[in-house]
Amino acid sequence: MFYEIISSFAFTATVRLILGFFLTGIIGLERSSWNKPAGFRTHALVGISAVLVMLCGEYLSEKYAMDPSRIPAQLLSGIGFLGAGTILRNGANVKGLTTAASLLAVTCIGLIIGAGFYALGIVATIIVYFILSYSYILFSRLDHFSIFEIEITIKSDNNEVVKSIEKILSERAIKIKHISNNEVDDEVKNNEEYSEKTKVLKISGKYSNKDDNNMNEIISEVANLEDVIKVEEV
């Protein structure tokens, strides 16, 4: 009788559901510790839902001879909408991609547990947790770069001014990727310092985050140059 109970579909389904909740909840706790938009509850609910979807597919397969992969396939397509809700964009910066990826990971872990492949689900949880919690140790040793773009309005098309700007940036170990001349806007044309020779330089480049660079200081230094009317970060 005990063997019949533990081998029944209801018992194995319960074990899978609890294990899925435990494993995906661990990843959710890690996200909660970083105050991410999707934390313990979201990850645990997504993980349990994935287990239920897999169990539903298995149940329908046994009872109605349906393809057990049809429902899980629809879940993987739909989880993208939930993940997209955690992604925030602020200008060139994008936040929430890792949390969205972790939601996809717990979905797959839930499907694995729901399919009964416990060992792989546990190993996958350990790997995902390690990536989320400790990968920063590796990446902190690598050199990271920030991209910048500034617009500089100068009184005249003077090569000396451009050379002075390049010198300031090079002293800060900033690599210039592109410099272009642009037409001045109406605000500059209304300025009393405007002349036909007034130009707008658009400079883009990158610098290492390991260097002690402060863009406000750089902009102030460039703005103090002779013949510079205005400097602003794009």
GIKAMO-V57288 format. One record per pair of residues at least 4 apart in sequence whose C-alpha atoms are under 6 Angstrom apart, sorted by the first residue. I is the first residue (numbers start at 0). J is the second residue. D is the distance in whole Angstrom. If there is no record, write none. Layout:
i	j	d
I	J	D
I	J	D
//
This chain:
i	j	d
2	6	6
3	7	6
5	10	6
8	12	6
15	19	6
15	112	6
15	113	6
19	46	6
19	47	6
19	109	5
20	24	6
20	43	5
20	47	6
23	42	6
23	43	5
23	46	6
23	105	5
24	39	6
24	43	5
26	128	6
27	38	5
27	39	4
27	42	5
28	39	5
30	35	6
30	38	5
31	35	6
31	38	4
31	39	6
37	41	5
39	43	6
40	44	6
44	48	6
46	105	5
46	106	5
46	109	5
49	106	5
49	109	5
49	110	5
50	109	5
50	110	5
50	113	4
51	55	6
53	71	6
53	110	6
53	113	5
54	58	6
54	113	6
56	67	4
57	67	5
59	63	5
59	65	6
60	64	4
60	65	4
60	66	6
60	67	5
82	99	4
85	95	5
86	94	6
86	95	4
86	96	6
87	93	6
87	94	5
88	92	6
88	93	4
105	109	6
108	120	5
109	113	6
111	116	6
111	120	6
112	116	6
112	117	5
112	120	6
119	123	6
124	128	6
128	132	6
129	133	5
130	134	5
135	139	6
143	207	6
143	208	6
144	206	5
144	207	4
144	208	5
145	205	5
145	206	6
146	204	6
146	205	4
147	203	6
147	204	6
147	205	6
148	202	6
148	203	4
148	232	6
148	233	5
149	201	6
149	202	5
149	231	6
149	232	4
149	233	5
150	200	6
150	201	5
150	230	6
150	231	5
151	199	6
151	200	5
151	229	6
151	230	5
152	198	6
152	199	4
152	227	6
152	228	5
152	229	5
153	197	6
153	198	5
153	226	5
153	227	4
153	228	5
154	197	4
154	226	5
155	196	5
155	197	5
156	196	6
168	173	5
169	173	5
173	205	6
173	206	5
174	204	5
174	205	5
175	204	4
176	203	6
176	204	5
177	202	6
177	203	5
178	201	6
178	202	5
179	200	6
179	201	5
180	199	6
180	200	5
181	199	5
183	199	6
188	193	6
218	222	6
222	227	6
222	230	6
//
